[in-house]
Amino acid sequence: MKVQDLITSNVKSCRPETSLAAAAVDMWENDCGALPVVDGEGKVIGLITDRDIAIAVGTRGASASQVAVGEVISRNAYCCRMDEDLKAALKTMRQEKVRRLPVVNDSGILQGILSLNDIVLRAEEAKGKRIPELSYEDVISTIKAICEHRPSEQTSSTGA
């Protein structure tokens, strides 16, 4: 199975100068928890999540309309390609602990998004000797890896 078989293609995105408030409204109106962040050419430069917005507003002492998306996002944009094998995309999600991957073309231009929701809804149970292309086991191992807590700086420096 390829990434293109599961993605959401009409995905809403935002720009680095978009306010957190405007990004939150877009998420609300489009029933999603993340927006790819693109530059002027449509190339993915990051991803903003509803969690990013909540933490930024809660820790910055500024309203969501005063903080730009570009001030909050990580510049590590983990992406996948349309023709990529789904198993490779799941591996990226597990390794990078991300629930969503923007889907880009060879130039880095946004084509869609692959989310855990897309994946979970297509998973199938293995029946007898029939092994599905996307099994419940594939999904659970990915979710488990994503949910596993990373060691904190304090824990790793003290050896606890």
C-alpha positions as CSV (number, residue, x, y, z in Angstrom):
1,M,0.0,0.0,0.0
2,K,1.2,3.5,-0.9
3,V,0.8,6.7,1.1
4,Q,-1.3,8.1,-1.7
5,D,-3.9,5.4,-1.0
6,L,-4.7,6.9,2.5
7,I,-4.0,10.7,2.5
8,T,-6.3,13.6,2.9
9,S,-5.5,15.6,-0.2
10,N,-7.5,18.8,0.3
11,V,-5.5,19.9,3.3
12,K,-5.6,23.4,4.8
13,S,-2.2,25.0,5.5
14,C,-0.9,28.3,6.9
15,R,2.1,30.5,6.6
16,P,4.7,31.4,9.2
17,E,3.3,34.9,9.6
18,T,-0.3,33.5,10.4
19,S,-1.3,34.3,13.9
20,L,-1.9,31.4,16.3
21,A,-5.5,32.6,16.6
22,A,-6.1,32.4,12.9
23,A,-4.5,28.9,12.8
24,A,-6.7,27.8,15.6
25,V,-9.8,29.0,13.8
26,D,-8.7,27.1,10.6
27,M,-8.2,24.0,12.7
28,W,-11.7,24.4,14.3
29,E,-13.4,25.1,10.9
30,N,-11.6,22.2,9.2
31,D,-12.0,19.7,12.1
32,C,-8.2,19.0,12.3
33,G,-5.6,19.2,15.0
34,A,-2.6,20.3,12.8
35,L,-1.8,22.5,9.8
36,P,1.2,22.2,7.6
37,V,3.2,25.5,7.5
38,V,4.3,26.5,4.0
39,D,6.5,29.2,2.6
40,G,5.5,31.4,-0.3
41,E,6.1,28.7,-2.9
42,G,4.0,26.1,-1.0
43,K,7.0,24.2,0.4
44,V,6.4,22.6,3.8
45,I,8.6,24.2,6.4
46,G,6.9,22.8,9.5
47,L,3.7,21.8,11.2
48,I,1.6,23.6,13.8
49,T,-0.6,21.6,16.2
50,D,-3.4,22.5,18.5
51,R,-1.1,21.4,21.3
52,D,1.7,23.8,20.1
53,I,-0.9,26.6,20.2
54,A,-2.1,25.8,23.7
55,I,1.4,25.6,25.1
56,A,2.5,28.8,23.4
57,V,-0.5,30.8,24.6
58,G,-0.1,29.3,28.1
59,T,3.6,30.1,28.4
60,R,4.2,33.3,26.5
61,G,1.9,35.8,28.3
62,A,0.6,37.0,25.0
63,S,-2.7,36.5,23.2
64,A,-2.9,34.0,20.3
65,S,-3.5,36.9,17.9
66,Q,-0.1,38.4,18.9
67,V,2.0,35.3,18.3
68,A,2.9,34.2,14.8
69,V,3.0,30.5,13.8
70,G,6.6,30.9,12.8
71,E,7.6,31.8,16.3
72,V,6.3,28.5,17.7
73,I,6.9,25.7,15.1
74,S,9.9,23.4,15.0
75,R,11.7,23.7,11.7
76,N,12.0,19.8,11.6
77,A,9.4,19.1,9.0
78,Y,9.1,15.3,8.8
79,C,7.3,14.5,5.5
80,C,6.6,11.7,3.2
81,R,5.9,11.3,-0.6
82,M,2.8,10.1,-2.4
83,D,4.5,7.1,-3.9
84,E,6.2,6.1,-0.6
85,D,5.4,2.7,0.8
86,L,3.0,3.1,3.8
87,K,5.3,0.9,6.0
88,A,8.1,3.5,5.5
89,A,5.8,6.3,6.5
90,L,4.8,4.4,9.6
91,K,8.5,3.9,10.4
92,T,9.0,7.7,10.2
93,M,6.0,8.3,12.5
94,R,7.4,5.8,15.0
95,Q,11.0,7.1,15.0
96,E,10.0,10.8,15.1
97,K,7.0,10.4,17.4
98,V,4.6,12.3,15.1
99,R,1.0,11.6,14.5
100,R,0.9,13.4,11.1
101,L,3.1,13.6,8.1
102,P,2.7,16.3,5.4
103,V,2.8,14.6,2.0
104,V,5.1,16.5,-0.5
105,N,6.2,16.1,-4.1
106,D,9.8,16.0,-5.1
107,S,10.1,19.8,-4.8
108,G,8.7,19.8,-1.3
109,I,5.4,21.3,-2.3
110,L,2.4,20.2,-0.1
111,Q,0.2,17.6,-1.7
112,G,-1.8,16.4,1.4
113,I,-1.4,14.9,4.8
114,L,-1.2,11.4,6.3
115,S,-2.6,11.2,9.8
116,L,-3.0,8.4,12.3
117,N,-6.8,8.9,11.7
118,D,-6.3,8.0,8.0
119,I,-4.3,4.9,9.0
120,V,-6.5,3.6,11.8
121,L,-9.6,3.8,9.6
122,R,-8.0,1.6,6.9
123,A,-6.4,-1.0,9.2
124,E,-7.8,-4.5,9.0
125,E,-7.7,-7.6,11.3
126,A,-5.7,-10.5,10.2
127,K,-8.0,-13.5,9.5
128,G,-6.6,-16.9,9.3
129,K,-3.6,-16.9,7.0
130,R,-4.7,-13.7,5.3
131,I,-2.4,-10.9,6.3
132,P,-3.8,-7.4,5.4
133,E,-1.7,-4.7,3.8
134,L,-2.3,-2.6,6.9
135,S,-2.9,-4.6,10.0
136,Y,-4.0,-3.7,13.5
137,E,-0.6,-4.7,14.7
138,D,1.0,-2.2,12.3
139,V,-1.2,0.5,13.7
140,I,-0.8,-0.4,17.4
141,S,3.0,-0.6,17.2
142,T,3.1,2.8,15.6
143,I,0.7,4.4,18.2
144,K,2.7,2.7,21.0
145,A,6.0,4.1,19.7
146,I,4.5,7.6,19.3
147,C,3.0,7.6,22.8
148,E,6.1,6.4,24.5
149,H,7.5,9.3,26.6
150,R,10.9,10.6,25.6
151,P,13.4,10.8,28.5
152,S,13.5,14.4,29.9
153,E,16.7,16.4,30.0
154,Q,16.5,16.2,33.8
155,T,16.1,12.4,33.9
156,S,18.8,11.7,31.4
157,S,21.4,14.1,33.0
158,T,20.8,12.7,36.5
159,G,20.7,9.1,35.4
160,A,17.4,8.5,37.0
